[in-house]
């Protein structure tokens, strides 16, 4: 672990410990449980405080199967405590507002009962949300159908189908069986093109090549294309690009290919991740370079870019559609609210100037096996001739 990583991890441990102390101090006394119950609750929070960093370390520092088992426990604890912390903050805010309102109207509220019930409600909602979120994360992603109206699309290409998968995050809790289910579902859709928009893996080629191998079974009439995400760079982009190509996937790194459905030229371009230049200046993301040499009259021009914010540079170049991921749609409450501070779009089909941007909520998950309000998806996009206004 580098000095920079050690410094970050130390700050993470400190903030995590303080958050656990806050939750314990706010909930345990108000729950009015027995002394033995209070000790058990405090020990449970202490265990959570230990398990969460161990789970993060277990992903990379301990060999399977023990590393994976430690990661499973730690990441579930992370998801549970995340909800517990957020709900505790919300509870305190609501109690404060209730207290202020009570001062104004002079009501005689049963504060002890209110605090006890709300403390138990926080614990119950956090647990229930974690169980439901686990189910949502571990089931196979649903197929989401999206029609994209493209101005100037040749009528022969009306109904052209792109199936997008993104953010699978093969790693300690996502293995070969999970990936195989995704691949089987995609192939059943008989797509014209398959687009994989980054963050496929969370670990090295040596650790995960066999777990990601079902991706080599993906089939599409006009090819399967992949672009790198930021997690490919965390995991070693160069060996992973070589491995993806060995699987038979076409990796697009600031370049494009021409396909000719119905004899008409269609551009499928791809850029490296928005952050790639920080890892390798020669791989800096460049939507303009990715389109260089493409026929000016080709329609549509489709760009695969892991992060939605690539759209700002892509739209002026002349793309009709950008396919992205990265955000996970927030994955679970309340993180969707924070995505918009970094990315122009959180999920779904949006317009930026003359270009459509579709942002997938992701086909897997990252970190805690938990999804609430942001279901995973396999996206089937159909290009449609835009109706004249």
ZIPEMO-V478417 format. One record per residue. N is the residue number from 1. RES is the residue in three letters. PHI is phi in whole degrees, 0 to 359 (none if undefined). OMEGA is omega in whole degrees, 0 to 359 (999 if undefined). Layout:
# ZIPEMO-V478417
n=N res=RES phi=PHI omega=OMEGA
n=N res=RES phi=PHI omega=OMEGA
This chain:
# ZIPEMO-V478417
n=1 res=UNK phi=none omega=182
n=2 res=UNK phi=288 omega=179
n=3 res=UNK phi=298 omega=180
n=4 res=UNK phi=296 omega=179
n=5 res=UNK phi=295 omega=179
n=6 res=UNK phi=296 omega=179
n=7 res=UNK phi=296 omega=178
n=8 res=UNK phi=297 omega=183
n=9 res=UNK phi=294 omega=178
n=10 res=UNK phi=295 omega=177
n=11 res=UNK phi=295 omega=178
n=12 res=UNK phi=298 omega=179
n=13 res=UNK phi=298 omega=182
n=14 res=UNK phi=295 omega=179
n=15 res=UNK phi=296 omega=179
n=16 res=UNK phi=297 omega=179
n=17 res=UNK phi=296 omega=179
n=18 res=UNK phi=297 omega=179
n=19 res=UNK phi=296 omega=178
n=20 res=UNK phi=294 omega=178
n=21 res=UNK phi=298 omega=179
n=22 res=UNK phi=300 omega=181
n=23 res=UNK phi=299 omega=180
n=24 res=UNK phi=298 omega=182
n=25 res=UNK phi=293 omega=183
n=26 res=UNK phi=274 omega=186
n=27 res=UNK phi=258 omega=189
n=28 res=UNK phi=298 omega=179
n=29 res=UNK phi=297 omega=183
n=30 res=UNK phi=287 omega=182
n=31 res=UNK phi=288 omega=178
n=32 res=UNK phi=54 omega=177
n=33 res=UNK phi=263 omega=181
n=34 res=UNK phi=295 omega=178
n=35 res=UNK phi=301 omega=179
n=36 res=UNK phi=295 omega=179
n=37 res=UNK phi=294 omega=179
n=38 res=UNK phi=296 omega=178
n=39 res=UNK phi=296 omega=179
n=40 res=UNK phi=297 omega=179
n=41 res=UNK phi=295 omega=179
n=42 res=UNK phi=295 omega=178
n=43 res=UNK phi=294 omega=178
n=44 res=UNK phi=296 omega=177
n=45 res=UNK phi=292 omega=177
n=46 res=UNK phi=298 omega=178
n=47 res=UNK phi=298 omega=178
n=48 res=UNK phi=299 omega=181
n=49 res=UNK phi=298 omega=179
n=50 res=UNK phi=276 omega=186
n=51 res=UNK phi=293 omega=184
n=52 res=UNK phi=299 omega=177
n=53 res=UNK phi=293 omega=176
n=54 res=UNK phi=297 omega=178
n=55 res=UNK phi=298 omega=178
n=56 res=UNK phi=293 omega=179
n=57 res=UNK phi=291 omega=182
n=58 res=UNK phi=297 omega=181
n=59 res=UNK phi=295 omega=188
n=60 res=UNK phi=236 omega=188
n=61 res=UNK phi=258 omega=181
n=62 res=UNK phi=239 omega=182
n=63 res=UNK phi=287 omega=174
n=64 res=UNK phi=301 omega=4
n=65 res=UNK phi=271 omega=186
n=66 res=UNK phi=292 omega=177
n=67 res=UNK phi=300 omega=179
n=68 res=UNK phi=293 omega=181
n=69 res=UNK phi=294 omega=177
n=70 res=UNK phi=297 omega=179
n=71 res=UNK phi=298 omega=179
n=72 res=UNK phi=306 omega=184
n=73 res=UNK phi=296 omega=182
n=74 res=UNK phi=294 omega=182
n=75 res=UNK phi=286 omega=174
n=76 res=UNK phi=296 omega=177
n=77 res=UNK phi=298 omega=178
n=78 res=UNK phi=298 omega=179
n=79 res=UNK phi=297 omega=179
n=80 res=UNK phi=295 omega=183
n=81 res=UNK phi=290 omega=177
n=82 res=UNK phi=304 omega=179
n=83 res=UNK phi=293 omega=180
n=84 res=UNK phi=298 omega=180
n=85 res=UNK phi=294 omega=182
n=86 res=UNK phi=297 omega=180
n=87 res=UNK phi=292 omega=176
n=88 res=UNK phi=294 omega=177
n=89 res=UNK phi=298 omega=179
n=90 res=UNK phi=297 omega=178
n=91 res=UNK phi=302 omega=181
n=92 res=UNK phi=296 omega=179
n=93 res=UNK phi=296 omega=180
n=94 res=UNK phi=292 omega=177
n=95 res=UNK phi=296 omega=178
n=96 res=UNK phi=296 omega=179
n=97 res=UNK phi=296 omega=178
n=98 res=UNK phi=296 omega=179
n=99 res=UNK phi=296 omega=179
n=100 res=UNK phi=295 omega=178
n=101 res=UNK phi=297 omega=179
n=102 res=UNK phi=296 omega=177
n=103 res=UNK phi=298 omega=184
n=104 res=UNK phi=287 omega=186
n=105 res=UNK phi=260 omega=177
n=106 res=UNK phi=71 omega=180
n=107 res=UNK phi=283 omega=179
n=108 res=UNK phi=255 omega=184
n=109 res=UNK phi=277 omega=178
n=110 res=UNK phi=281 omega=189
n=111 res=UNK phi=298 omega=182
n=112 res=UNK phi=298 omega=178
n=113 res=UNK phi=295 omega=180
n=114 res=UNK phi=299 omega=180
n=115 res=UNK phi=291 omega=180
n=116 res=UNK phi=293 omega=181
n=117 res=UNK phi=297 omega=182
n=118 res=UNK phi=291 omega=177
n=119 res=UNK phi=295 omega=178
n=120 res=UNK phi=292 omega=178
n=121 res=UNK phi=296 omega=178
n=122 res=UNK phi=300 omega=180
n=123 res=UNK phi=297 omega=181
n=124 res=UNK phi=294 omega=180
n=125 res=UNK phi=294 omega=179
n=126 res=UNK phi=297 omega=180
n=127 res=UNK phi=293 omega=181
n=128 res=UNK phi=297 omega=178
n=129 res=UNK phi=296 omega=179
n=130 res=UNK phi=291 omega=178
n=131 res=UNK phi=295 omega=179
n=132 res=UNK phi=296 omega=179
n=133 res=UNK phi=297 omega=177
n=134 res=UNK phi=296 omega=178
n=135 res=UNK phi=300 omega=181
n=136 res=UNK phi=298 omega=183
n=137 res=UNK phi=286 omega=187
n=138 res=UNK phi=273 omega=177
n=139 res=UNK phi=284 omega=180
n=140 res=UNK phi=295 omega=181
n=141 res=UNK phi=301 omega=177
n=142 res=UNK phi=283 omega=175
n=143 res=UNK phi=270 omega=179
n=144 res=UNK phi=249 omega=180
n=145 res=UNK phi=263 omega=181
n=146 res=UNK phi=225 omega=173
n=147 res=UNK phi=264 omega=181
n=148 res=UNK phi=242 omega=179
n=149 res=UNK phi=283 omega=184
n=150 res=UNK phi=246 omega=179
n=151 res=UNK phi=294 omega=178
n=152 res=UNK phi=81 omega=180
n=153 res=UNK phi=294 omega=177
n=154 res=UNK phi=301 omega=181
n=155 res=UNK phi=306 omega=180
n=156 res=UNK phi=294 omega=180
n=157 res=UNK phi=261 omega=177
n=158 res=UNK phi=296 omega=183
n=159 res=UNK phi=96 omega=176
n=160 res=UNK phi=304 omega=191
n=161 res=UNK phi=246 omega=174
n=162 res=UNK phi=243 omega=174
n=163 res=UNK phi=256 omega=183
n=164 res=UNK phi=252 omega=167
n=165 res=UNK phi=235 omega=187
n=166 res=UNK phi=202 omega=170
n=167 res=UNK phi=52 omega=177
n=168 res=UNK phi=287 omega=178
n=169 res=UNK phi=60 omega=173
n=170 res=UNK phi=303 omega=184
n=171 res=UNK phi=185 omega=187
n=172 res=UNK phi=294 omega=181
n=173 res=UNK phi=245 omega=177
n=174 res=UNK phi=241 omega=188
n=175 res=UNK phi=238 omega=188
n=176 res=UNK phi=303 omega=182
n=177 res=UNK phi=299 omega=179
n=178 res=UNK phi=298 omega=180
n=179 res=UNK phi=294 omega=181
n=180 res=UNK phi=298 omega=179
n=181 res=UNK phi=297 omega=177
n=182 res=UNK phi=295 omega=182
n=183 res=UNK phi=299 omega=180
n=184 res=UNK phi=299 omega=180
n=185 res=UNK phi=294 omega=179
n=186 res=UNK phi=295 omega=182
n=187 res=UNK phi=296 omega=178
n=188 res=UNK phi=296 omega=182
n=189 res=UNK phi=278 omega=179
n=190 res=UNK phi=50 omega=185
n=191 res=UNK phi=286 omega=170
n=192 res=UNK phi=286 omega=179
n=193 res=UNK phi=222 omega=169
n=194 res=UNK phi=250 omega=179
n=195 res=UNK phi=242 omega=177
n=196 res=UNK phi=249 omega=190
n=197 res=UNK phi=257 omega=165
n=198 res=UNK phi=88 omega=184
n=199 res=UNK phi=52 omega=179
n=200 res=UNK phi=282 omega=191
n=201 res=UNK phi=227 omega=174
n=202 res=UNK phi=225 omega=181
n=203 res=UNK phi=158 omega=186
n=204 res=UNK phi=282 omega=176
n=205 res=UNK phi=300 omega=181
n=206 res=UNK phi=299 omega=182
n=207 res=UNK phi=282 omega=197
n=208 res=UNK phi=236 omega=183
n=209 res=UNK phi=304 omega=182
n=210 res=UNK phi=291 omega=180
n=211 res=UNK phi=289 omega=180
n=212 res=UNK phi=271 omega=189
n=213 res=UNK phi=302 omega=178
n=214 res=UNK phi=302 omega=179
n=215 res=UNK phi=301 omega=178
n=216 res=UNK phi=292 omega=178
n=217 res=UNK phi=270 omega=180
n=218 res=UNK phi=299 omega=182
n=219 res=UNK phi=226 omega=175
n=220 res=UNK phi=207 omega=185
n=221 res=UNK phi=303 omega=185
n=222 res=UNK phi=244 omega=171
n=223 res=UNK phi=115 omega=178
n=224 res=UNK phi=244 omega=187
n=225 res=UNK phi=238 omega=185
n=226 res=UNK phi=222 omega=170
n=227 res=UNK phi=236 omega=181
n=228 res=UNK phi=282 omega=171
n=229 res=UNK phi=248 omega=181
n=230 res=UNK phi=298 omega=181
n=231 res=UNK phi=287 omega=172
n=232 res=UNK phi=296 omega=179
n=233 res=UNK phi=287 omega=174
n=234 res=UNK phi=295 omega=188
n=235 res=UNK phi=261 omega=182
n=236 res=UNK phi=103 omega=188
n=237 res=UNK phi=296 omega=185
n=238 res=UNK phi=299 omega=178
n=239 res=UNK phi=295 omega=179
n=240 res=UNK phi=289 omega=176
n=241 res=UNK phi=299 omega=178
n=242 res=UNK phi=297 omega=180
n=243 res=UNK phi=291 omega=177
n=244 res=UNK phi=300 omega=179
n=245 res=UNK phi=293 omega=177
n=246 res=UNK phi=297 omega=178
n=247 res=UNK phi=291 omega=182
n=248 res=UNK phi=103 omega=178
n=249 res=UNK phi=275 omega=178
n=250 res=UNK phi=270 omega=180
n=251 res=UNK phi=270 omega=181
n=252 res=UNK phi=256 omega=182
n=253 res=UNK phi=238 omega=184
n=254 res=UNK phi=57 omega=181
n=255 res=UNK phi=209 omega=180
n=256 res=UNK phi=221 omega=170
n=257 res=UNK phi=233 omega=175
n=258 res=UNK phi=252 omega=172
n=259 res=UNK phi=242 omega=187
n=260 res=UNK phi=228 omega=173
n=261 res=UNK phi=294 omega=183
n=262 res=UNK phi=58 omega=179
n=263 res=UNK phi=78 omega=184
n=264 res=UNK phi=260 omega=182
n=265 res=UNK phi=284 omega=175
n=266 res=UNK phi=235 omega=180
n=267 res=UNK phi=263 omega=169
n=268 res=UNK phi=244 omega=183
n=269 res=UNK phi=246 omega=179
n=270 res=UNK phi=211 omega=177
n=271 res=UNK phi=241 omega=172
n=272 res=UNK phi=293 omega=183
n=273 res=UNK phi=301 omega=181
n=274 res=UNK phi=306 omega=182
n=275 res=UNK phi=266 omega=188
n=276 res=UNK phi=302 omega=182
n=277 res=UNK phi=298 omega=178
n=278 res=UNK phi=288 omega=179
n=279 res=UNK phi=264 omega=180
n=280 res=UNK phi=209 omega=183
n=281 res=UNK phi=305 omega=180
n=282 res=UNK phi=287 omega=180
n=283 res=UNK phi=253 omega=180
n=284 res=UNK phi=304 omega=182
n=285 res=UNK phi=298 omega=186
n=286 res=UNK phi=211 omega=180
n=287 res=UNK phi=299 omega=180
n=288 res=UNK phi=292 omega=179
n=289 res=UNK phi=296 omega=181
n=290 res=UNK phi=295 omega=182
n=291 res=UNK phi=259 omega=185
n=292 res=UNK phi=301 omega=178
n=293 res=UNK phi=86 omega=179
n=294 res=UNK phi=285 omega=178
n=295 res=UNK phi=302 omega=183
n=296 res=UNK phi=297 omega=184
n=297 res=UNK phi=267 omega=179
n=298 res=UNK phi=295 omega=179
n=299 res=UNK phi=208 omega=7
n=300 res=UNK phi=269 omega=170
n=301 res=UNK phi=252 omega=187
n=302 res=UNK phi=249 omega=180
n=303 res=UNK phi=244 omega=171
n=304 res=UNK phi=260 omega=182
n=305 res=UNK phi=215 omega=188
n=306 res=UNK phi=303 omega=185
n=307 res=UNK phi=261 omega=179
n=308 res=UNK phi=304 omega=184
n=309 res=UNK phi=291 omega=171
n=310 res=UNK phi=295 omega=184
n=311 res=UNK phi=298 omega=182
n=312 res=UNK phi=299 omega=178
n=313 res=UNK phi=275 omega=185
n=314 res=UNK phi=279 omega=187
n=315 res=UNK phi=300 omega=181
n=316 res=UNK phi=293 omega=183
n=317 res=UNK phi=285 omega=177
n=318 res=UNK phi=117 omega=176
n=319 res=UNK phi=288 omega=176
n=320 res=UNK phi=266 omega=186
n=321 res=UNK phi=211 omega=172
n=322 res=UNK phi=244 omega=177
n=323 res=UNK phi=251 omega=184
n=324 res=UNK phi=224 omega=177
n=325 res=UNK phi=216 omega=170
n=326 res=UNK phi=77 omega=190
n=327 res=UNK phi=279 omega=187
n=328 res=UNK phi=60 omega=185
n=329 res=UNK phi=64 omega=185
n=330 res=UNK phi=96 omega=179
n=331 res=UNK phi=69 omega=173
n=332 res=UNK phi=204 omega=184
n=333 res=UNK phi=303 omega=6
n=334 res=UNK phi=253 omega=194
n=335 res=UNK phi=292 omega=176
n=336 res=UNK phi=299 omega=179
n=337 res=UNK phi=289 omega=183
n=338 res=UNK phi=272 omega=180
n=339 res=UNK phi=302 omega=185
n=340 res=UNK phi=294 omega=176
n=341 res=UNK phi=283 omega=180
n=342 res=UNK phi=248 omega=186
n=343 res=UNK phi=239 omega=180
n=344 res=UNK phi=289 omega=181
n=345 res=UNK phi=224 omega=180
n=346 res=UNK phi=263 omega=182
n=347 res=UNK phi=192 omega=172
n=348 res=UNK phi=85 omega=184
n=349 res=UNK phi=268 omega=180
n=350 res=UNK phi=225 omega=182
n=351 res=UNK phi=248 omega=172
n=352 res=UNK phi=231 omega=184
n=353 res=UNK phi=61 omega=180
n=354 res=UNK phi=265 omega=186
n=355 res=UNK phi=240 omega=171
n=356 res=UNK phi=275 omega=174
n=357 res=UNK phi=233 omega=173
n=358 res=UNK phi=252 omega=180
n=359 res=UNK phi=249 omega=179
n=360 res=UNK phi=286 omega=173
n=361 res=UNK phi=282 omega=179
n=362 res=UNK phi=97 omega=183
n=363 res=UNK phi=258 omega=174
n=364 res=UNK phi=240 omega=176
n=365 res=UNK phi=199 omega=177
n=366 res=UNK phi=238 omega=177
n=367 res=UNK phi=72 omega=182
n=368 res=UNK phi=301 omega=175
n=369 res=UNK phi=287 omega=190
n=370 res=UNK phi=205 omega=175
n=371 res=UNK phi=222 omega=177
n=372 res=UNK phi=222 omega=178
n=373 res=UNK phi=75 omega=179
n=374 res=UNK phi=215 omega=186
n=375 res=UNK phi=295 omega=176
n=376 res=UNK phi=293 omega=186
n=377 res=UNK phi=210 omega=162
n=378 res=UNK phi=251 omega=190
n=379 res=UNK phi=258 omega=175
n=380 res=UNK phi=254 omega=180
n=381 res=UNK phi=261 omega=177
n=382 res=UNK phi=248 omega=177
n=383 res=UNK phi=283 omega=181
n=384 res=UNK phi=232 omega=174
n=385 res=UNK phi=292 omega=181
n=386 res=UNK phi=291 omega=179
n=387 res=UNK phi=285 omega=180
n=388 res=UNK phi=293 omega=180
n=389 res=UNK phi=274 omega=999
